[in-house]
Every structure is written in C-alpha cells, then in structure tokens.
Amino acid sequence: MKNFLPLEHHKVLAAEMKPSLRWDGTSSIEKLREESRAKLWELLGMDMMTPCEPLFEITEDDVVNGNRRIHFTIQTEEGYYTHCDLMLPMEMPEGKLPLCACLQGHSKGAHISLGQPKYPGDEATISGGDRDFCIRAVKEGFAALAIEQRAFGLNGGTEKGPDCTRPVLTALLLGRTVIGERVWDVMRVLDAIETNFADIITLKGSVLMGNSGGGTATYYTACLEHRFDGFMPSCAVCTYRDSIVAVHHCPCNYVPGIAKYFDMGDLAIMIAPKKLVVVCGKDDNIFPLHGVNETFDIIKNLYKGAGAEDNCALIVGYEGHRFYANEAWPVMQQLLAK
C-alpha cells in the first residue's frame, strides 16, 4: 500500500533509527560522555548564547502561603531577562539551605510553583497534580526557586497559557532552540543565586526538578549543568518514538537532528553519576509508560557502566500526566543522603 502521509513515514523512520552515540557497553564511558556533551551543546544551539552582565534586581519581597517570597529579575542574555521567585521559610534555620530549582510545565506560569493562583483555573492546576513545587520543596528543607521558562508566564506566555510556537520557529532560524535557551537560563540564574544569596543558600545537596515541559528542561539541563547534586524530571523522560513522534506535542520539545545521535535514555551518559529520580504516571497518554520503561532501562545500564547503579530510580505514579510528590521526594532524599 502506498503511503501519502509524511508523518506516518516519519514514524517508520523513527522506529528504525539507531542513535550513533549510544553506548555499546564496552567502550569508554568517559570518552563518550565528553563527545556526547559537545554534540548536545551543538544541537541545542548553545554556542549562539554568550554570557552577559548579569543585571540583577529584586522587585518584590513579601509573604506567600506562609513563606517569604523574593521576586527578582536577571539578565541572562544581552537584552533578555527572566523572572524568578525565591521562596524561603519564615524562620530560617542556622546555616545555609540547599537549593531546589523548580520548572513548571505548559501551564500559565511559574506562579503555579508557588501555589499562588493568578488566572481562572489555576486552583485546579495547582491542586490537581502536586504542582505547587516550591511549597513542598520548602517543607523538604530547601530554599525553593521558581524559574519562569521562555514562552511561559511572565516570559512570553498569556493568561490562556504558554505561547511557544513562534519563539520556537524563530529560534530555529537563528540556529538556536528554545530548549537550549531554557537550559541557558537555568545556568545563568544559578550564577545569580551563587552571587546574590551565597550567605543563605548552598548548592551542596541542591536539586533541579520539573514536570512535563519543566521535566524536559530539567533533563536537558542535567546533561550540561552539574552544580546540582540531584535531578527530578517528571512526565518527560520517554523514547522519542513513543512520545514526541507518536503523539502531538508542543514544538518546544523538538531538537533538530537529535535522534541521529541520541534517544532520550542515551542522554543520561551526561548525567551519571548524579542522583536522578525519573517520575512518570502509569496512565500518562503523552509520555506512555512502555516508552518510559524502555528509556529507564537504558539509563540504568549507563549508570551501572558508570559505577553508580544505585544513584537512579524510577517512580511510577498511580494516575496520569502530573507530579507525584509523596512518592518522589522520599526517594530523592534517600539518594541525596547517600
């Protein structure tokens, strides 16, 4: 039968694709790790982004949901700024708090991480999936940082939700990717934390986490930014074939040419031996469980090859596309305590 549908043809090609940078189980992991980092840096368009003067400004300092909130902006590229909210307990303990940076998915913005409704429907989003990341992170003993991602919330979103399509396409024209830009922003915000909050925050025992699009950014950041000790991507880590090829997704998930070199599990060669907790939902219909299991098998094999098999874990939640705080946090805390 003749096939006149390009997408169906692409699905066949994706199923047949053999990533050229997949570890063969015998070659040097260290050598392949460096080669993989260089290739991923290139694919994400990171060479198109350069450090700039990190103009930093605190614009609000108030109380949200019983915690202190410090809102600040930071220039991450010349002429481009991002919004951040640092949430701290009202009574600070002696010594410094470890950082937990939090990345929302395709929602109406980082205010969801603070458990702070802003638009109609936000209450249901917050309560329907443990998406108030910062509140839980403070309870877990962290200084919590909500970073607004590009094309979301105050950085290009609308009251109806994110607005990724045009920024994604214009980034491609410039040799960049929105995923790469989001990774870059996390890196530069981390610089700002080290510079401006060093008296109260430490990166020892720090964590980066996020759900859905935030989980995607968390996972790619984990490959290139190693000042965090742990990473907790949720509802994002899956074979490309079973997720962003088989199912309609926002274009911000796509990196040109990446499947020639990696499937998502292969990227973990750049994360090991850091602590990694992969979270998913058993009924997630856009990051299906069979694709997650296949991906985690590759991750587990890479961690074993790196001598860190016990530093990664898979958490399968009891519902669909959401975070599972009560299931994931105890595992992350156990890994960090090792």
Buried (B, 14 or more C-beta within 10 A) or exposed (E): EEEEEEEEEEBEEBEEBEBEBBBEEEEEBEEBBEBBBEBBBBBBBBEBBEEEEBEBEEEEEEEBEEBBBBBBBBBBBEEBBBBBBBBBBEEEEEEBBBBBBBBBBBBBBBBBBBBBBEBEEBEEBBEEBBBBBBBBBBEBEBBBBBBBBBBBBBBBBEEEBBEBEEBBEEBBEEEBBBBBBBBBBBBBBBBBBBEBBEEBBBBEBBBBBBBBBBBBBBBBBBBBBEBBBBBBBBBBBBBBBBBBBBEEBBBBBBBEEBBEBBBBBBBBBBBBBBBBBBBBBEEBEBBBBEBBBBBBEBBBBBBBBBEBBEBBBBBBBEEBBBBBBEBBBEBBBEBBEE
